Every structure is written in structure tokens, then in C-alpha cells.
Amino acid sequence: LCLRDLTVYARAHELARPIPVRYYRDDSGLEVDAIVELADGRWAAFEIKTSESKVAPAVANLKRLRKKLCESPRVQMKPPAFMAVITGIGKYVRVVEEGIYVIPIRALTA
């Protein structure tokens, strides 16, 4: 359900790409549930977890992705606009550290 919602929101953006939401996995085993990229090059990464107990490992994974894509001289991507862990259960949106948020799925409303 969450990936469908992200796709709907991303497609509604005026700068949406034809396929705005993608899954990321590389040869080192690094995976991220969803990458949303706009036509102007801005992007965001999302991990989707069922509970708060899985937030810390998801944040670590997002940080690993950011480091790999933005600090590598081979890749040279712009930093993400933001990164987020979407949880199935949670009471409020919060900032874990600069640029990384925890968002309960019920907060994703149009």
C-alpha cells in the first residue's frame, strides 16, 4: 500500500518522471525500498518498515545509501532532498537527524 501511495504522490508532481518511483539494490547488497526522482534531478529515498523497532536499522541503511551515492568520486550525485523511514505504526512525524525523517503512514495524506 505504501509504495502505491508514494507512486500516486510522485506522479502528481509537475516534474514527475515517467516512472517516478524505483527500488534500489546494488551488488554490495545495499537495498532501499523506494527512490523518488524528479526530472530536475532532485531525489528522495524511503525505507518502509512495519514498526518503530525497525527505524534505527532503516536510518543506518539510508545513511549508507547517501554516503555511497554522494561521497563517491565515481557516482557524484547531488545529496537527496530528504530521506525518510515510513512506519506502519507511529504517533507523529519526527526528524531523526538532519535530512532524515520518520513518518507514520497515516501522516501521508493529500
N, C-alpha and C positions, 0 to 999 in steps of 0.2 A: 504494500500500500504506500509506503513512504517514497519509493522510487517513482511510482506513478505520480504522486503529488509533486515531487521535485521536477519531473518532466513537464507537467502541466504548468507550473510556475515559470520554469525556464522558457518554455515555448511562448509564453505570453509576453516576454520581454522583447522590446523593439529591436534589440541587437542579437536575438537568438540565432544560433547556427541551425542548419537543417536537423542535425542530431545533437541537441544541446547537452545531453547527459550521457556520460560514458563511465564504464567500470575501468579501474586501473589495476594492472598486475604486471610486474616485471620479472626478469629472470632471477632476481635475488629473492623472490617470494614476497616482496612488498606488495600489499593489496590495499586499495581504498575503495569503498563501496560506490562512491559516485563523485565524478568530477563534472562540474558545470562550467562550460566555457562560452564566452560571448564573442561575437565577431570582432570586437575591438581588442581582443587578447586578454581581457580580464577573466579570471577564473576563480573558482572556489572548490574546496574539497569537503566531502562529507563522509563520516562513518556513521553507520546506523546500528544501534545497539538496543537490546530489549530492556536493559535495566541500568540503573546508576552504578552498579558494581562493576560494569564493564567500561566506564568512562575513562579511567586512568590509562588502561592499555590502548584505548582508541585515540586518546590525545597523543600518546607517545608515537603511535603509528602516523598520525597526521604530521607531527614534527619531523619524523623520519622522511616522509614524502617531501615536505618543504625543503629540508636540507639537501636531499638528493637532487631535486629539480632546480633549486635556486642557487645553490652554492657550488655546483659542479661546473667547472670550466667547459665541459663538453656540452652541457644542456643549455645553460644560460637563459632560463625562463624568468619572467617577472615574478615577484612574490605574489602569492594569492591575495585577492581582495579580502578574503576571510576564510576560515576553516571552521567546521562545526561537527559536533557529535550530536546526532538526533537520537533521543531516547524514547522508548515506548512509554515509560512512566517517569514523571517528574513534575515538580510544582511550579518552576519558574525558569526563565532563560537566565543564564549567567555567563560571565566571562571567566574562563579558566586561566588564561594568560593573554597577553596582547595578541589580538587577531584570531583567537580560538574560543569558540562559544560552545555551551551545552544548551540544547534546545529540546524541550519536550515536544513530541509530535503534535500534541493538541494546541501548541502555540502557532503552528503553521496554518494560519487561516488567511483567506483572501480579503 
